[in-house]
Amino acid sequence: MTTMRAAVCVRAGGPEVLEMRELPVPAVRDGWSLVRVRGAGLNRSELRTRQGHSPDVRFPRVLGIECVGTVAASSDPALPEGTTVAAVMGEMGRQFDGGYAEFALLPNALLMPLTTRLPWAVLAALPETFLTARGALDTLAMAAGDRLLIRGGTSSVGRAAASLATAAGIEVWATTRSPAKAGGRILLEGEPLPEQPTHVLDLVGARTVADSLRLVRRGGTVCVAGSLSGWLIDGFEPIAMIPSGTRLTAFHSDNLKGATAVLQRIVGQVEAGACRPHVDRAFALDDVVAAHRYTEENRASGKVVLLP
């Protein structure tokens, strides 16, 4: 195969700036591998890049900060053809073309070889979402019996964190802005909490951080690991807003160590039924405009994936 289908972001704008095009299949070069993409998770950072909020990104660009698939050809003998791999971040979909295509040329250092029997749509929902959730929970350093509040709890990372925390014996509550998604242990933002949490995982970000610091039990920890409401906290005054003894920290998926081993353990938990991947909907790659619109309208409850 000499050409491939790819979703190209031709300029900053709405979902309609994503165009399906025929592109040459990239040639392998030293330090890189060609991956046949079997699935790509859709992330809000890609929406922001498409909207023009990533100043270092130049268009046209094939977006996609994560993908799963099989090695088609590699410059690394340790990555033979047919190896199942996942890749996340490392400027893919930003400084070089990412996962919104039938093939992606990726740095060998980004590739995480995996052993799995999961369907591609399920595997594609795991890398960025579950690695972020796992890293954020590790940053919170909880123990069985602790009480965790997840703000932005019906997002893909929120649902992944709830699944992992519950499996570890943590009592979990979550909040949502959507009345249609509330129910059970998912509360509408602003509703009273049944108990004061010992830890808060804040995926909403800038708009709710100060409130999360008020909600958590004195001496507890708030971890910011999402930016659904933006990046900057207006008028943030640390001494006034962080209660004495309470900790405010953050996690970014680039900070995760030993990602391949962590992701392999997560895959094993999903295969064993200990964790649920919460795939909201799988779109064909050709329907990428509809997938972006669906996500931008906050209709998803869980992970949206693209399948070439």
Secondary structure, DSSP 8 states (H G I E B T S, - for coil): --EEEEEEE-SSSSGGGEEEEEEE-----TTEEEEEEEEEE--HHHHHHHHT--TT--SSEE--SEEEEEEEEES-TTS-TT-EEEEE-TTBTTTB--SSBSEEEEEGGG-EE------HHHHHTSHHHHHHHHHHHHHHT--TT-EEEEETTTSHHHHHHHHHHHHTT-EEEEEES-GGG-BTTEEETTS--SS--SEEEESS-TTTHHHHHHHS-TT-EEEE---TT-S--TT--HHHHS-TT-EEEE--GGG-SSHHHHHHHHHHHHHHTSS---EEEEEEGGGHHHHHHHHHTT--SSEEEEE-
